[in-house]
Every structure is written in structure tokens, then in C-alpha cells.
Amino acid sequence: MLTATQYIAPLMANFDPSFSKNSTVRYLDNGDIFVVQWDNVRLKDRETEGAFTFQTVLCHNGTIVFSYKDVPLPVEKINSTEHPVKVGLSDAFMALLSSPQSPGAKRQTIYEYHRVEIDTTKIVNISAFEFTPLPTCLQHNSCEQCIQSNLTSGCGWCNTLQRCSTGIDRYRQEWLDYSCSEEAKDTCDDYAHRGPESSVSPFNSSSSVMTPSPAARPANPVTEGEEAPEHTAIIAGVVAALVLLVFLTLLAVYYINTHPTVAPPFYLMQRRTNNYWPSVKFRNQGCHSSYAEVDLGGYEKEGFIEAEQC
């Protein structure tokens, strides 16, 4: 299992915290450090051997500290039959590789790319171990830093992913998928006249298998010459329609103003004035002003609210 190769273990063994109420596992997180402490824990089926008390501290800067207060039994004498006994650090990743037995099929492969072990004979009462992180290739953001840095070694630059790596880290799946092992070179001169070949994000922890960006996929080309006639025809049609509408509007206004007695406009003006809109008469009653609707037979009346002001 992947979890068997991913651990930060000050002392991994077959402990049974339920044996006693005094056995506890506590933790503290203040944003800068994360501390986990095992108090008075005993080995299962070997409770009489004594209680172990130890802790681990994870610092924000990457430093890790293992501290041991009570170690009643030498670590090398702890039985690993029921549970593995491990002390140290380990990390691994899972990659999907083509299966040689079934072409086209993928098989999951776990790579334990880094492990730090402690000499268990030095784990005694009131002892501690400190792990200080070293610079890694992943911290370099440019080809020049990746190739020329004296802080790291074995680094290669993948221009497609814009990433510096040895190829052995949590992002190895992407390194293989984009053939970065073949692309990585000892100089940056080959990349001076061309940019990244893909818009892939340098780090994508949400998925171990990345999908090539659309820029890397072939598409049906469309030239400007094919789009231009269609756009020109649409614009010309809209402009012609607007010009025609403005012309007809101006012509109608001019005709009505120059022929006021023509039957159609005169009829509309008469109907609007005398027969369709309600007529309103205002009355001035000193302090009280009001309005009322004139009843026009044969047409629906609109209700007016009488208003008074003083």
C-alpha cells in the first residue's frame, strides 16, 4: 500500500493506547509548529515492558525533530511480527505505467523515492534527532537556476512543464507523460529562441495524470480570409437596414408636415383628440383643487383619483 511507504515515524510499532487511561496521544498546532506527543503508550501484549513517551515536531521551515523521553525497551528488541517497526522518514508516489502483459492497459506502480532512517541503537531516554531539509531541484524556477545552481545536483529542466527536477519526486508521472527525461539538457541554449511548448501549470497536485493543454492538440485551422466575407456581409446588411429606416422616418415626417389635411393623418389626429383619450377638466376651487374625468360614451373610462391640496 502507498501508506506503508509514506510516513513520519518517531517510533512506529504495535502500540496499544487503550491499555491504560494514562496512555494518550496529543497534538498542538500554532501555525509555526505542529507537535504530536505519545504519552505512556505500551506495546500490545508486552505491557509489562514499560511505557514509552516520545514526540515529533514539524516546523514551518521544514525542520523535523524526534524527541524521546522514556524508552524502556531497546527499539531493536521490539517484535515486528504483528506490526512493522519503523523509525525515520519516507515518501513515495504512485504512477500509472503501461503494462507489458496487456498493451493499452495501465498498472499502478509505487515508487519510494526517498527514505531517511535512524540508527535505532541511539534511541535512548532523553535523546533527540533533528532533520534539516536540503535544497531541492523543484525550488528553481528558471532553466539557468536549474542547470547552474551549486546548491543542487542532478537537476534537469523540462521546458514543456517549466519545471526543474531530477525526475524522482511526487510529479514523476507528469515528467514521464511529457517525455521530460528526453527533453532535459545540460544547457539552456536550446530554449533561448522558443518559449514553453505547453501551457501546463508547473504544479498540479489535484491529479497525478495531467491532460495536455489545448495548445498541444491539433485543431481545424480557420483563416481570416474565410471569416472576412461573412462578417462583411452581416455588417453591410445592418447598415443598409438602418439607413433605410431613417430615410422612411424622415420621409413620413416631411409628408405629414407638408400635407396637414390629408385624410389618413388628419383622421388619426381627430380620433386621438376627440374619441380615444379621456378628456380632463381642471377646476380651481380656491384652496381645493381637483380634477374629474369627462364621460365619453362608448369607450372604456379610466379611473382618476380626486386630489385635493391646500
Backbone hydrogen bonds in HBPLUS format (Angstrom, degrees):
<---DONOR---> <-ACCEPTOR-->    atom                        ^
c    i                          cat <-CA-CA->   ^        H-A-AA   ^      H-
h    n   atom  resd res      DA  || num        DHA   H-A  angle D-A-AA Bond
n    s   type  num  typ     dist DA aas  dist angle  dist       angle   num
A0004-ALA N   A0001-MET O   3.20 MM   3  5.50 143.2  2.35 102.6 112.5     1
A0005-THR N   A0002-LEU O   3.08 MM   3  5.64 159.3  2.12 114.8 121.1     2
A0006-GLN N   A0003-THR O   3.38 MM   3  5.01 167.1  2.39  96.8 100.5     3
A0007-TYR N   A0090-SER O   3.05 MM  83  5.37 156.9  2.10 131.2 136.7     4
A0090-SER N   A0007-TYR O   3.03 MM  83  5.37 146.8  2.15 162.8 158.5     5
A0009-ALA N   A0088-GLY O   2.92 MM  79  5.29 167.5  1.93 172.9 170.0     6
A0088-GLY N   A0009-ALA O   2.83 MM  79  5.29 165.2  1.85 147.4 152.1     7
A0012-MET N   A0086-LYS O   2.81 MM  74  4.98 168.8  1.83 162.6 163.0     8
A0086-LYS N   A0012-MET O   3.03 MM  74  4.98 144.0  2.17 124.9 136.0     9
A0015-PHE N   A0013-ALA O   2.93 MM   2  5.69 135.5  2.13 104.2  91.4    10
A0044-LYS N   A0014-ASN O   2.91 MM  30  6.02 175.8  1.91 166.5 165.8    11
A0016-ASP N   A0042-ARG O   2.83 MM  26  5.84 161.0  1.86 174.3 174.6    12
A0019-PHE N   A0016-ASP O   3.22 MM   3  5.88 168.1  2.23 122.4 124.3    13
A0023-SER N   A0020-SER O   3.11 MM   3  5.36 159.1  2.16 104.6 111.1    14
A0024-THR N   A0039-ASP O   3.05 MM  15  5.20 156.0  2.11 140.7 148.4    15
A0039-ASP N   A0024-THR O   2.86 MM  15  5.20 167.4  1.88 151.9 155.9    16
A0026-ARG N   A0037-GLN O   2.89 MM  11  5.25 158.3  1.94 155.6 157.4    17
A0037-GLN N   A0026-ARG O   2.72 MM  11  5.25 164.7  1.75 153.8 158.7    18
A0028-LEU N   A0035-VAL O   2.78 MM   7  5.03 145.1  1.90 143.1 150.6    19
A0035-VAL N   A0028-LEU O   2.75 MM   7  5.03 163.6  1.78 152.3 158.0    20
A0030-ASN N   A0033-ILE O   3.26 MM   3  5.94 156.9  2.32 161.5 167.3    21
A0060-HIS N   A0032-ASP O   2.80 MM  28  5.08 129.0  2.06 167.4 165.8    22
A0034-PHE N   A0058-LEU O   2.86 MM  24  5.07 149.3  1.96 140.6 150.7    23
A0058-LEU N   A0034-PHE O   2.83 MM  24  5.07 165.1  1.85 147.1 152.2    24
A0036-VAL N   A0056-THR O   3.06 MM  20  5.53 161.0  2.10 156.9 162.7    25
A0056-THR N   A0036-VAL O   2.93 MM  20  5.53 152.6  2.01 154.2 163.2    26
A0038-TRP N   A0054-PHE O   2.84 MM  16  5.47 163.7  1.86 167.8 173.5    27
A0054-PHE N   A0038-TRP O   3.05 MM  16  5.47 147.6  2.16 144.3 154.3    28
A0041-VAL N   A0052-PHE O   3.01 MM  11  5.22 151.8  2.09 153.4 147.2    29
A0052-PHE N   A0041-VAL O   2.76 MM  11  5.22 172.6  1.77 151.1 152.7    30
A0046-ARG N   A0043-LEU O   3.06 MM   3  5.20 157.9  2.11 123.3 124.4    31
A0049-GLU N   A0046-ARG O   3.03 MM   3  5.73 164.3  2.06 120.7 125.8    32
A0050-GLY N   A0047-GLU O   3.35 MM   3  6.13 164.6  2.38 118.4 121.4    33
A0053-THR N   A0070-ASP O   3.10 MM  17  4.94 158.1  2.15 130.6 134.7    34
A0069-LYS N   A0053-THR O   2.95 MM  16  5.49 157.9  2.00 148.6 154.6    35
A0070-ASP N   A0053-THR O   3.13 MM  17  4.94 162.5  2.17 132.9 138.4    36
A0055-GLN N   A0067-SER O   2.93 MM  12  5.33 159.3  1.97 150.9 154.0    37
A0067-SER N   A0055-GLN O   2.97 MM  12  5.33 172.8  1.97 150.4 152.1    38
A0057-VAL N   A0065-VAL O   2.84 MM   8  5.04 152.1  1.92 146.1 154.0    39
A0065-VAL N   A0057-VAL O   2.94 MM   8  5.04 157.2  1.99 142.9 150.0    40
A0059-CYS N   A0063-THR O   2.85 MM   4  5.16 168.4  1.87 173.2 170.7    41
A0062-GLY N   A0059-CYS O   3.06 MM   3  5.44 162.6  2.09 114.7 118.0    42
A0064-ILE N   A0131-PHE O   3.02 MM  67  5.02 159.2  2.07 140.2 146.9    43
A0131-PHE N   A0064-ILE O   2.67 MM  67  5.02 166.6  1.69 161.1 164.9    44
A0066-PHE N   A0129-PHE O   2.79 MM  63  5.10 162.1  1.83 152.6 158.7    45
A0129-PHE N   A0066-PHE O   2.76 MM  63  5.10 151.4  1.84 147.2 155.9    46
A0068-TYR N   A0127-SER O   2.78 MM  59  5.28 159.5  1.82 169.1 166.3    47
A0126-ILE N   A0068-TYR O   2.89 MM  58  5.45 112.1  2.36 124.1 140.7    48
A0127-SER N   A0068-TYR O   3.07 MM  59  5.28 148.0  2.17 138.8 148.6    49
A0077-LYS N   A0074-PRO O   2.97 MM   3  5.52 157.8  2.02 115.9 123.2    50
A0078-ILE N   A0075-VAL O   3.08 MM   3  5.42 168.9  2.10 115.5 118.6    51
A0089-LEU N   A0116-VAL O   2.82 MM  27  4.99 155.3  1.88 143.3 151.7    52
A0116-VAL N   A0089-LEU O   2.81 MM  27  4.99 163.9  1.84 140.8 144.6    53
A0091-ASP N   A0114-HIS O   3.07 MM  23  5.67 156.4  2.13 161.4 160.4    54
A0093-PHE N   A0111-TYR O   2.97 MM  18  5.45 146.8  2.08 140.4 149.9    55
A0111-TYR N   A0093-PHE O   2.85 MM  18  5.45 167.0  1.87 165.0 168.9    56
A0095-ALA N   A0109-THR O   2.83 MM  14  5.24 166.2  1.85 152.7 156.5    57
A0109-THR N   A0095-ALA O   2.81 MM  14  5.24 163.1  1.84 157.5 163.0    58
A0097-LEU N   A0107-ARG O   2.95 MM  10  5.39 166.7  1.97 156.4 154.4    59
A0107-ARG N   A0097-LEU O   2.73 MM  10  5.39 159.7  1.77 156.3 163.1    60
A0099-SER N   A0105-ALA O   3.03 MM   6  5.70 159.6  2.08 141.1 142.7    61
A0105-ALA N   A0102-SER O   3.02 MM   3  5.50 161.1  2.06 134.5 139.3    62
A0122-LYS N   A0119-ASP O   3.01 MM   3  5.86 165.5  2.03 125.3 129.8    63
A0123-ILE N   A0120-THR O   3.16 MM   3  5.33 166.6  2.18 108.4 112.2    64
A0139-GLN N   A0136-THR O   3.29 MM   3  5.91 161.0  2.33 113.9 118.8    65
A0140-HIS N   A0137-CYS O   3.11 MM   3  5.85 168.3  2.12 124.3 127.8    66
A0146-CYS N   A0142-SER O   3.02 MM   4  6.15 157.6  2.07 146.2 153.2    67
A0147-ILE N   A0143-CYS O   2.97 MM   4  6.15 160.7  2.00 155.5 158.6    68
A0148-GLN N   A0144-GLU O   2.88 MM   4  5.75 162.2  1.91 151.9 157.8    69
A0149-SER N   A0145-GLN O   3.08 MM   4  5.27 141.5  2.23 134.9 138.1    70
A0156-GLY N   A0165-SER O   2.84 MM   9  5.49 147.8  1.95 135.1 143.2    71
A0165-SER N   A0156-GLY O   3.01 MM   9  5.49 164.4  2.04 152.2 156.2    72
A0158-CYS N   A0163-ARG O   2.90 MM   5  5.39 172.7  1.90 163.3 165.7    73
A0162-GLN N   A0158-CYS O   2.79 MM   4  5.64 120.5  2.15 140.0 157.9    74
A0163-ARG N   A0158-CYS O   3.19 MM   5  5.39 155.4  2.25 139.9 146.0    75
A0172-ARG N   A0169-ASP O   3.21 MM   3  5.55 147.2  2.32 124.4 121.1    76
A0175-TRP N   A0171-TYR O   3.16 MM   4  6.46 157.5  2.21 148.1 155.1    77
A0176-LEU N   A0172-ARG O   2.90 MM   4  6.18 147.8  2.01 153.0 160.1    78
A0177-ASP N   A0173-GLN O   2.94 MM   4  6.14 162.2  1.97 148.1 153.6    79
A0178-TYR N   A0174-GLU O   3.09 MM   4  6.15 154.7  2.16 151.6 155.1    80
A0180-CYS N   A0175-TRP O   2.92 MM   5  5.15 157.7  1.97 162.6 165.5    81
A0179-SER N   A0176-LEU O   3.11 MM   3  5.05 164.9  2.13 109.2 110.6    82
A0182-GLU N   A0179-SER O   3.26 MM   3  5.60 133.3  2.49 103.1 113.5    83
A0183-GLU N   A0179-SER O   3.19 MM   4  6.45 144.9  2.32 140.2 150.5    84
A0184-ALA N   A0180-CYS O   2.85 MM   4  5.76 160.0  1.89 152.1 154.4    85
A0191-TYR N   A0188-CYS O   3.10 MM   3  5.51 151.3  2.18 110.0 118.5    86
A0192-ALA N   A0189-ASP O   3.18 MM   3  5.21 162.8  2.21 105.6 110.9    87
A0194-ARG N   A0191-TYR O   3.47 MM   3  5.43 167.8  2.48 102.6 105.9    88
A0216-ALA N   A0213-SER O   2.92 MM   3  5.60 156.4  1.97 120.3 127.1    89
A0217-ARG N   A0214-PRO O   3.12 MM   3  5.27 162.4  2.16 107.5 113.0    90
A0226-GLU N   A0223-THR O   3.27 MM   3  5.55 141.5  2.43 101.6 110.9    91
A0228-ALA N   A0224-GLU O   2.93 MM   4  5.92 152.1  2.01 155.2 161.9    92
A0231-HIS N   A0227-GLU O   3.22 MM   4  6.45 167.5  2.23 159.9 163.3    93
A0232-THR N   A0228-ALA O   2.93 MM   4  6.06 163.5  1.95 159.7 164.8    94
A0233-ALA N   A0229-PRO O   3.02 MM   4  6.15 159.7  2.06 151.0 155.2    95
A0234-ILE N   A0230-GLU O   3.24 MM   4  6.47 158.2  2.29 147.3 152.4    96
A0235-ILE N   A0231-HIS O   3.08 MM   4  6.31 168.5  2.10 155.2 157.8    97
A0236-ALA N   A0232-THR O   2.97 MM   4  6.10 163.3  2.00 150.3 155.3    98
A0237-GLY N   A0233-ALA O   3.04 MM   4  6.16 156.4  2.09 145.0 150.9    99
A0238-VAL N   A0234-ILE O   3.10 MM   4  6.36 160.3  2.14 152.1 156.6   100
A0239-VAL N   A0235-ILE O   3.04 MM   4  6.26 166.1  2.06 154.5 158.1   101
A0240-ALA N   A0236-ALA O   3.02 MM   4  6.16 161.5  2.06 149.0 154.0   102
A0241-ALA N   A0237-GLY O   3.05 MM   4  6.24 156.7  2.11 146.9 152.8   103
A0242-LEU N   A0238-VAL O   3.07 MM   4  6.32 158.9  2.12 150.9 156.1   104
A0243-VAL N   A0239-VAL O   3.01 MM   4  6.23 163.2  2.04 152.7 157.2   105
A0244-LEU N   A0240-ALA O   3.01 MM   4  6.18 161.1  2.04 148.4 153.4   106
A0245-LEU N   A0241-ALA O   2.99 MM   4  6.17 157.2  2.05 146.9 153.0   107
A0246-VAL N   A0242-LEU O   3.01 MM   4  6.24 165.4  2.04 153.8 157.0   108
A0247-PHE N   A0243-VAL O   3.01 MM   4  6.16 159.1  2.05 147.8 153.9   109
A0248-LEU N   A0244-LEU O   3.00 MM   4  6.21 163.4  2.03 152.5 155.9   110
A0249-THR N   A0245-LEU O   3.03 MM   4  6.21 157.1  2.08 148.0 154.5   111
A0250-LEU N   A0246-VAL O   3.03 MM   4  6.23 166.5  2.04 153.3 156.2   112
A0251-LEU N   A0247-PHE O   2.97 MM   4  6.13 155.5  2.03 147.3 154.7   113
A0252-ALA N   A0248-LEU O   2.95 MM   4  6.14 155.5  2.01 146.9 152.6   114
A0253-VAL N   A0249-THR O   3.07 MM   4  6.32 164.2  2.10 153.0 156.8   115
A0254-TYR N   A0250-LEU O   2.98 MM   4  6.12 162.8  2.01 148.3 153.4   116
A0255-TYR N   A0251-LEU O   2.97 MM   4  6.13 155.3  2.04 145.5 152.1   117
A0256-ILE N   A0252-ALA O   3.04 MM   4  6.27 162.8  2.07 152.9 156.5   118
A0257-ASN N   A0253-VAL O   3.07 MM   4  6.23 164.3  2.10 151.3 155.6   119
A0258-THR N   A0254-TYR O   3.06 MM   4  6.14 147.3  2.17 144.6 152.8   120
A0259-HIS N   A0255-TYR O   3.00 MM   4  5.96 126.4  2.30 140.9 153.0   121
A0262-VAL N   A0259-HIS O   3.41 MM   3  5.74 169.1  2.43 114.0 115.6   122
A0266-PHE N   A0262-VAL O   3.08 MM   4  5.97 160.5  2.12 162.0 167.3   123
A0267-TYR N   A0263-ALA O   2.80 MM   4  5.76 155.8  1.86 157.7 163.6   124
A0268-LEU N   A0264-PRO O   3.11 MM   4  6.34 159.4  2.15 150.0 155.1   125
A0269-MET N   A0265-PRO O   2.99 MM   4  6.19 156.3  2.04 147.9 154.3   126
A0270-GLN N   A0266-PHE O   2.95 MM   4  6.15 157.5  2.00 146.1 152.2   127
A0271-ARG N   A0267-TYR O   2.87 MM   4  6.06 166.9  1.89 153.2 156.9   128
A0272-ARG N   A0268-LEU O   2.96 MM   4  6.00 159.9  2.00 144.9 150.7   129
A0273-THR N   A0269-MET O   3.08 MM   4  6.14 150.4  2.17 140.0 147.7   130
A0274-ASN N   A0270-GLN O   2.86 MM   4  5.90 174.8  1.86 161.5 162.8   131
A0275-ASN N   A0271-ARG O   3.10 MM   4  5.09 147.4  2.21 123.8 133.3   132
A0276-TYR N   A0271-ARG O   3.02 MM   5  6.07 137.3  2.21 169.5 171.2   133
A0294-VAL N   A0279-SER O   3.16 MM  15  5.61 162.4  2.19 166.7 163.3   134
A0283-ARG N   A0290-SER O   3.37 MM   7  5.98 174.7  2.37 163.6 162.7   135
A0285-GLN N   A0288-HIS O   2.89 MM   3  4.98 137.2  2.08 151.0 161.6   136
A0288-HIS N   A0285-GLN O   3.02 MM   3  4.98 154.6  2.08 126.5 118.4   137
